[in-house]
Amino acid sequence: MAITITPVVLTPVTQLGTVAATMATGVAAGVSVVTRAVASNVGTVGATINLWLIPSGGSKAATNEIVAGRTLAVGATDLLPELAGTVLASGDIVQASAGTATTLNFFASGYTVVGS
């Protein structure tokens, strides 16, 4: 079987809410790799971002939080280096939330690897 590597948008530009939501998921028959993730503050007040890297079958917890309450000033952009190169196995997920609703946008891109 051949290996297929496909560039993908893992998360189109999405406005984060105050409740954690899934931003990216590992593909069923391979892996997803995050190459770029960006958070930007498009609001009128500073806001915090939280990120979790949750293994398949797991749930959001302090033990898998990789960014805890990082503040982004109005107009600021963060390239989220914690996610660069992250490999998501089948069922692994990235979740994100903002401290203030309708303030932060999130985007992630990368590639999937399927086959053996």
Phi, psi and omega in degrees: 000142180275156175264132179246125177248122185233121174295138182216154165272112181284324178219112173296164181308122185227134176277126182282143173258182181275350175257132182302136179227154180287128180254331180205149181223141175294141181288155186294320188249030181181218178225156170247139179240127177275123176255332181212134172222139185224136170241138178224141179267109180256007183269195182248004177222158174297152181212156179256153176237144175233139179228141176234139173249103192253122179291157179310130179083354181270185177218161181303129181203164178301331182287346177237018176278126182253342172224123185239101173068036176289130182271133172245122178290165177305129179081356182281153175233139178235128181277002174046066182299340178298335181266341183299124180084001180295130178258123178257110175286171180309122177088347175292148180222155169251128174243152180217152173212161177244152177286338181227126182294154176055035181239322184250135171257149182227142178215142175217140176225167180174221179207160174248149177236120183231138178115183179213000000 
